[in-house]
């Protein structure tokens, strides 16, 4: 077996690393789990623990290669929940996209439950993990990376058109898309909150209806009508550099981490990708000029090199950016308030993420950001 890894820390809600909510996977635990997967071989050792905070994951070496073992709390993901996600990944893989091979257990399942945990095992995805230790909302290292990432996202959407599964159930930490396309977003938000008791309890003493209504009125006028005609399809919903593996020539070698995937729309997924990669939200308290329009423009250009977007779709995309994060921010609050009982993090998700990020779009740098995207698309 390999030597013990350094003390495990994960990304927090700010820029500092923190102690994990979910304990790191141990060697003995990993050994027991991979014994359930006949194709995995014999454990040699653990190589790395992921710093991502919502589950525990470790890269491990076996006699048959390298694998990524992920462990979720059962309140977050059951084997049945992961089966939906795995079916989407399998569909993309069959269509020729570079996504991980999901290992199956002796009973031909891609995940299994044991005690309070749910486990899944993937063969290590090919490519260089250039961004694996970088924080959320990290910009691309180059415009070329942004362009190739946009093209890869478009290819995923093309492959997804023939995947007809329904949207996932109302799970924590899934980027659903039910509020903004509704003819009445405020009523849809009421239904979203009512369906999540922990979220409803957290918001009970806050003027959340007024706050969301204000944002919908100021930033979303006419948006539901624009979104209503967008074709629904399964999407990645967490498209950022550290969910991509890279080839030496700067191309995307693999697409990983489909934990937020469900049925939304292509414009929702592209807007999410821009929100994740072209705006440095963790610097918002320091200054307002946090956007990288050149990255957004390159990402869109890469996308359009595969799938055309007309002027109306580009305008809708820019209109969607200020509010595209709303449902996932609410889902994070549900997670922090209900699953892990961390009210201080729920408060950050509400005040800083949901409200603060939307309010930034009232600023002059944000208006310039949108204008540059529109101008570049029209050129």
C-alpha positions in Angstrom: 0.0 0.0 0.0 1.1 3.6 -0.6 2.0 6.0 2.2 -0.7 8.0 3.9 -1.9 11.1 2.1 -1.7 14.6 3.6 -4.5 15.9 5.9 -7.6 16.3 3.8 -9.1 19.7 3.2 -11.9 20.8 0.8 -13.1 24.0 -0.9 -15.3 26.1 1.4 -17.8 28.8 0.6 -14.9 31.4 0.3 -11.3 31.2 -0.8 -9.9 29.2 2.1 -9.7 25.4 2.4 -11.7 23.9 5.2 -12.2 20.6 7.1 -14.5 18.4 5.1 -18.1 17.8 6.0 -17.8 14.2 4.6 -14.7 12.3 5.9 -12.1 11.2 3.5 -12.4 7.7 2.1 -10.0 5.4 4.0 -7.8 2.7 2.5 -9.8 0.0 4.3 -13.1 1.4 3.1 -11.8 1.6 -0.5 -10.6 -1.9 -0.3 -14.0 -3.2 0.8 -15.8 -1.2 -1.9 -13.8 -2.2 -4.9 -14.2 -5.8 -3.9 -17.8 -5.3 -5.1 -16.6 -4.4 -8.6 -15.1 -7.5 -10.4 -13.4 -5.4 -13.1 -11.5 -3.1 -10.7 -8.7 -5.5 -9.6 -6.8 -5.4 -6.3 -6.2 -2.1 -4.4 -2.6 -0.9 -4.5 -3.2 2.5 -2.8 -5.0 5.8 -2.6 -3.4 8.6 -4.7 -5.4 11.7 -4.1 -8.5 13.0 -2.3 -10.7 15.4 -4.1 -11.2 18.9 -2.5 -14.8 19.2 -3.7 -17.0 19.5 -0.7 -20.4 17.9 -1.5 -19.2 14.3 -1.5 -16.0 12.3 -0.8 -13.9 11.1 -3.7 -10.5 9.6 -4.1 -8.3 8.6 -7.0 -7.0 5.1 -6.4 -4.5 2.7 -8.0 -5.4 -0.9 -8.4 -3.8 -3.9 -10.2 -5.9 -2.9 -13.2 -5.3 0.8 -13.4 -6.6 4.0 -11.9 -10.1 4.6 -10.7 -12.2 7.4 -9.1 -14.2 6.2 -6.1 -17.0 8.5 -5.0 -19.1 8.3 -1.8 -22.3 10.2 -1.2 -24.5 10.4 1.8 -27.7 8.4 1.1 -29.8 11.6 1.8 -28.1 13.1 -1.2 -27.9 10.2 -3.7 -29.4 6.7 -3.6 -28.3 4.0 -6.1 -31.6 4.7 -8.0 -30.7 8.5 -8.2 -27.3 7.6 -9.6 -28.8 5.2 -12.1 -30.4 8.1 -13.9 -27.2 10.0 -14.0 -25.3 6.9 -15.2 -27.8 6.3 -17.9 -27.1 9.7 -19.3 -23.4 9.2 -19.2 -23.8 5.8 -20.9 -25.8 7.4 -23.7 -23.2 10.1 -24.2 -20.4 7.4 -24.2 -22.3 5.4 -26.8 -22.6 8.5 -29.0 -18.8 8.8 -28.9 -18.3 11.5 -26.3 -15.2 11.2 -24.0 -16.9 10.5 -20.7 -15.8 8.2 -17.9 -16.5 4.4 -17.9 -18.7 3.6 -15.0 -17.8 0.3 -13.4 -20.5 -2.2 -12.6 -20.8 -4.4 -9.6 -21.2 -8.2 -9.6 -25.0 -7.7 -9.9 -24.6 -5.3 -12.9 -25.3 -2.1 -11.0 -23.3 1.1 -11.2 -23.8 2.1 -7.6 -24.7 0.4 -4.3 -25.7 1.4 -0.8 -23.9 0.4 2.4 -25.0 1.8 5.7 -25.5 5.6 5.4 -23.4 5.8 2.2 -23.9 5.3 -1.6 -20.8 4.4 -3.6 -19.9 4.6 -7.3 -16.7 3.7 -9.1 -15.4 5.2 -12.4 -12.4 4.3 -14.4 -10.1 7.4 -14.4 -10.9 9.6 -17.3 -8.1 10.2 -19.9 -6.4 13.5 -20.0 -4.5 16.0 -17.8 -6.4 17.3 -14.7 -5.1 20.9 -15.1 -7.7 22.5 -12.9 -8.3 19.9 -10.2 -7.2 22.0 -7.3 -8.6 25.3 -8.4 -11.5 27.0 -6.8 -15.1 27.3 -8.1 -15.7 30.1 -10.6 -12.1 29.8 -11.8 -11.5 31.3 -15.3 -10.0 29.3 -18.1 -6.2 29.6 -18.4 -6.6 30.7 -22.0 -9.1 31.7 -24.6 -8.2 28.6 -26.5 -9.4 26.5 -23.5 -12.6 28.5 -23.4 -13.2 28.0 -27.1 -12.6 24.2 -27.1 -14.8 23.9 -23.9 -17.6 25.7 -25.7 -17.3 23.3 -28.7 -17.3 20.3 -26.4 -20.4 21.5 -24.7 -22.2 21.9 -28.0 -21.2 18.4 -29.0 -22.7 17.1 -25.7 -25.9 18.9 -26.5 -26.1 17.4 -29.9 -25.6 13.9 -28.4 -28.2 14.6 -25.7 -31.0 15.3 -28.1 -31.7 11.6 -28.5 -31.8 11.0 -24.7 -35.4 11.1 -23.7 -35.4 10.4 -20.0 -37.5 12.6 -17.7 -35.9 15.1 -15.4 -34.5 13.9 -12.1 -36.6 14.1 -8.9 -36.4 17.0 -6.5 -32.9 16.1 -5.2 -30.6 18.4 -3.3 -27.7 19.8 -5.4 -29.3 19.2 -8.8 -29.6 22.2 -11.2 -33.2 22.0 -12.1 -35.0 24.6 -14.4 -38.6 25.0 -13.4 -38.8 28.6 -12.1 -37.6 30.9 -14.9 -39.4 29.2 -17.8 -42.7 29.4 -15.9 -45.2 32.0 -17.0 -45.2 33.2 -13.4 -41.8 32.7 -11.9 -42.9 33.8 -8.4 -45.6 31.2 -8.2 -43.1 28.6 -9.5 -40.6 29.6 -6.8 -43.3 29.1 -4.2 -43.8 25.6 -5.5 -40.1 24.9 -5.5 -39.7 26.1 -1.9 -42.8 24.3 -0.7 -41.5 21.0 -2.0 -38.3 21.2 0.1 -39.2 21.4 3.8 -35.7 22.4 5.0 -35.5 25.2 2.5 -39.0 26.4 3.4 -38.1 26.4 7.1 -34.9 28.3 6.5 -36.6 31.0 4.5 -39.7 31.2 6.7 -38.5 34.3 8.6 -37.0 36.0 5.6 -38.7 38.3 3.0 -37.7 35.9 0.3 -40.8 36.3 -1.8 -40.3 40.1 -2.0 -36.5 39.6 -2.7 -37.1 37.1 -5.5 -40.0 39.1 -6.9 -37.8 42.2 -7.0 -35.1 40.3 -9.0 -37.6 38.7 -11.3 -39.2 42.1 -12.1 -35.9 43.9 -12.6 -33.9 41.2 -14.4 -36.4 38.8 -15.8 -39.1 40.8 -17.6 -40.1 38.9 -20.7 -37.6 36.1 -20.0 -40.2 33.3 -19.4 -41.7 33.9 -22.9 -38.2 33.7 -24.4 -37.4 30.5 -22.6 -40.7 28.8 -23.1 -39.9 27.7 -26.6 -36.4 26.3 -25.8 -36.2 22.6 -26.4 -35.8 20.6 -23.2 -32.8 18.2 -23.0 -30.5 16.6 -20.5 -27.5 18.9 -19.8 -24.4 18.9 -17.7 -25.2 21.9 -15.6 -21.8 22.3 -14.0 -19.6 23.1 -16.9 -16.3 24.6 -15.6 -12.6 23.9 -16.2 -12.1 21.4 -13.4 -14.9 19.2 -14.8 -12.9 18.8 -18.0 -9.7 16.8 -18.5 -7.3 18.3 -21.0 -5.1 17.0 -23.8 -1.6 18.4 -24.3 -2.7 20.4 -27.3 -5.4 22.2 -25.3 -8.3 20.1 -26.6 -10.9 18.6 -24.2 -9.8 15.0 -23.5 -12.7 14.0 -21.2 -15.9 15.4 -19.6 -16.4 14.4 -16.0 -18.7 15.0 -13.0 -22.4 14.7 -14.1 -23.7 15.1 -10.5 -25.8 18.1 -11.4 -27.1 16.8 -14.7 -30.8 16.7 -15.4 -33.2 18.0 -18.0 -33.0 21.7 -18.6 -32.2 23.4 -22.0 -29.1 24.1 -24.0 -29.2 27.9 -23.4 -29.5 27.2 -19.6 -26.4 25.0 -19.8 -24.4 27.5 -21.8 -25.5 30.3 -19.5 -24.4 28.2 -16.5 -21.1 27.6 -18.2 -20.5 31.3 -18.6 -21.6 32.0 -15.0 -19.2 29.3 -13.8 -16.1 30.4 -15.8 -16.3 34.0 -16.9 -17.2 35.8 -13.6 -14.9 35.6 -10.5 -17.6 35.6 -7.9 -15.2 35.0 -5.0 -13.8 38.5 -5.6 -17.1 40.2 -5.6 -16.6 41.7 -2.1 -13.3 43.2 -3.3 -14.5 45.0 -6.5 -17.2 44.9 -9.1 -15.0 44.4 -12.3 -14.9 40.6 -11.8 -16.0 39.5 -15.3 -13.9 38.2 -18.2 -15.9 39.0 -21.3 -13.2 37.6 -23.5 -13.7 34.1 -21.9 -17.4 34.3 -22.4 -17.0 35.4 -26.0 -14.5 32.5 -26.7 -16.8 30.0 -25.0 -19.8 31.1 -27.1 -17.7 31.2 -30.3 -16.6 27.6 -29.6 -20.2 26.6 -29.1 -21.3 28.2 -32.3 -18.6 26.5 -34.3 -20.7 23.3 -33.7 -24.2 24.5 -33.1 -25.4 27.8 -34.6 -27.1 30.4 -32.4 -29.0 33.2 -33.9 -29.2 36.8 -32.7 -32.4 36.1 -30.7 -30.8 33.2 -28.9 -27.7 35.2 -28.0 -29.9 38.0 -26.6 -31.9 35.4 -24.6 -28.6 33.9 -23.3 -27.4 37.3 -22.1 -30.8 38.0 -20.5 -30.7 34.6 -18.7 -27.2 35.1 -17.2 -28.4 37.2 -14.1 -30.8 34.6 -12.9 -29.5 31.3 -14.2 -28.0 30.4 -10.8 -31.3 30.9 -8.8 -32.5 27.3 -8.6 -29.1 25.8 -7.8 -28.5 28.4 -5.1 -31.9 27.5 -3.6 -30.8 23.8 -3.8 -27.6 24.7 -2.0 -29.6 26.3 0.8 -31.7 23.2 1.0 -28.5 21.1 1.4 -26.9 23.3 4.0 -30.1 23.9 6.0 -31.3 20.3 5.8 -28.7 17.7 5.0 -25.7 19.1 6.9 -27.3 21.6 9.4 -24.9 24.5 8.5 -27.0 27.6 8.8 -24.0 29.9 8.3 -23.4 28.4 4.9 -27.1 28.5 4.0 -26.9 32.3 4.8 -24.0 32.7 2.4 -25.8 30.8 -0.3 -28.9 33.0 0.2 -27.4 36.5 0.8 -24.1 36.3 -1.1 -24.7 33.8 -3.8 -28.4 34.0 -4.8 -29.0 37.7 -4.0 -25.5 39.1 -4.4 -24.7 37.5 -7.7 -28.0 38.6 -9.2 -27.6 42.2 -7.9 -24.1 42.4 -9.5 -25.9 42.5 -12.9 -27.3 45.9 -12.0 -23.7 47.3 -12.1 -21.9 49.1 -14.9 -19.3 46.4 -15.3 -22.1 43.8 -15.7 -23.9 45.9 -18.3 -20.6 46.2 -20.2 -20.0 42.5 -19.9 -23.4 41.8 -21.6 -22.8 44.4 -24.2 -19.4 43.0 -25.2 -21.0 39.5 -25.6 -23.8 40.9 -27.8 -21.3 43.0 -29.9 -19.0 40.1 -30.5 -21.8 37.7 -31.5 -23.1 40.3 -34.0 -19.6 40.9 -35.5 
